[in-house]
Amino acid sequence: MLQNCHLFESWMPEMEKIVSGFEEKTDIHEDFRLYLTSMPVKYFPIPVLQIGVKITNEPPKGIKSNIIRSLNTISNEKLQDCEKPVEWRKLLISLCFFHSIV
């Protein structure tokens, strides 16, 4: 996994050569996968994008959407397992609200 590829603008041509060479090689293991993470930038090599599978992840917009997304990650079991569920829920919603604003 190569993370934050957008930070290596000078290395992009070299990466393009390496990835393009994968198609010609026959000795690559069938289970080999290369994962790249990047922000959208103009200098990312187009051939790398064309031969790969692209997945995008965009955060929800707005405070309400952010709070709902944060609360959806917590199961009801975690809410019920607490010794003080009322206090825990108040603390949790306050923390989610703070997180959505930051």
C-alpha positions as CSV (number, residue, x, y, z in Angstrom):
1,M,0.0,0.0,0.0
2,L,1.4,3.4,-1.0
3,Q,-0.3,6.1,0.9
4,N,-0.6,9.8,0.1
5,C,0.8,9.5,-3.4
6,H,-0.2,13.1,-4.2
7,L,2.7,14.2,-2.0
8,F,5.3,12.7,-4.4
9,E,4.8,14.7,-7.6
10,S,8.4,14.2,-8.7
11,W,8.0,10.4,-8.3
12,M,4.8,10.1,-10.4
13,P,6.5,9.4,-13.8
14,E,8.6,6.6,-12.2
15,M,5.5,5.1,-10.6
16,E,3.7,5.2,-14.0
17,K,6.6,3.2,-15.5
18,I,6.5,0.7,-12.7
19,V,2.8,0.2,-12.9
20,S,2.7,0.1,-16.7
21,G,5.4,-2.6,-16.5
22,F,3.1,-4.9,-14.5
23,E,1.1,-5.7,-17.6
24,E,4.1,-7.1,-19.4
25,K,5.5,-9.2,-16.6
26,T,4.3,-12.8,-16.3
27,D,6.1,-13.7,-13.0
28,I,3.8,-11.5,-10.8
29,H,1.8,-13.6,-8.3
30,E,-1.9,-13.8,-9.1
31,D,-2.8,-12.6,-5.6
32,F,-0.7,-9.5,-5.8
33,R,-2.5,-6.2,-5.3
34,L,-1.2,-2.7,-5.2
35,Y,-3.2,-0.2,-3.2
36,L,-2.6,3.5,-3.7
37,T,-4.2,6.4,-1.8
38,S,-4.2,9.9,-3.1
39,M,-6.0,13.2,-3.1
40,P,-7.3,14.3,-6.5
41,V,-4.4,16.1,-8.2
42,K,-3.8,17.0,-11.9
43,Y,-0.4,15.4,-12.1
44,F,-1.5,11.9,-11.1
45,P,-0.6,9.6,-14.0
46,I,-3.7,8.9,-16.2
47,P,-2.5,5.4,-17.3
48,V,-2.4,4.3,-13.6
49,L,-6.0,5.5,-13.2
50,Q,-7.1,3.8,-16.3
51,I,-5.8,0.3,-15.4
52,G,-7.0,0.5,-11.8
53,V,-10.2,0.2,-9.8
54,K,-11.0,3.6,-8.3
55,I,-12.9,4.1,-5.0
56,T,-13.8,7.5,-3.6
57,N,-14.6,8.4,-0.1
58,E,-16.2,11.8,0.6
59,P,-17.2,12.9,4.0
60,P,-20.8,14.0,4.5
61,K,-21.4,17.7,4.4
62,G,-22.9,19.6,7.3
63,I,-23.0,19.2,11.1
64,K,-26.1,17.0,11.1
65,S,-24.6,14.5,8.6
66,N,-21.3,14.4,10.5
67,I,-23.1,13.7,13.8
68,I,-25.3,11.0,12.3
69,R,-22.2,9.3,10.7
70,S,-20.4,9.4,14.0
71,L,-23.3,7.9,15.9
72,N,-23.9,5.2,13.3
73,T,-20.4,3.7,14.2
74,I,-21.6,2.9,17.7
75,S,-23.7,-0.2,18.3
76,N,-26.7,-0.4,20.7
77,E,-24.8,-3.0,22.7
78,K,-22.1,-0.5,23.5
79,L,-24.7,2.0,24.6
80,Q,-26.4,-0.6,26.8
81,D,-23.3,-2.1,28.4
82,C,-22.4,1.1,30.3
83,E,-23.2,1.4,34.0
84,K,-24.5,4.9,33.5
85,P,-26.3,4.9,30.1
86,V,-27.9,8.3,30.5
87,E,-24.7,10.1,31.3
88,W,-22.8,8.1,28.6
89,R,-25.3,9.1,25.9
90,K,-25.0,12.7,26.9
91,L,-21.3,12.5,26.8
92,L,-21.3,10.7,23.5
93,I,-23.6,13.1,21.7
94,S,-21.5,16.0,23.0
95,L,-18.3,14.4,21.7
96,C,-20.0,13.6,18.3
97,F,-21.1,17.3,18.1
98,F,-17.6,18.5,18.9
99,H,-16.1,16.1,16.4
100,S,-18.5,17.2,13.7
101,I,-17.6,20.9,14.2
102,V,-13.9,20.3,14.3
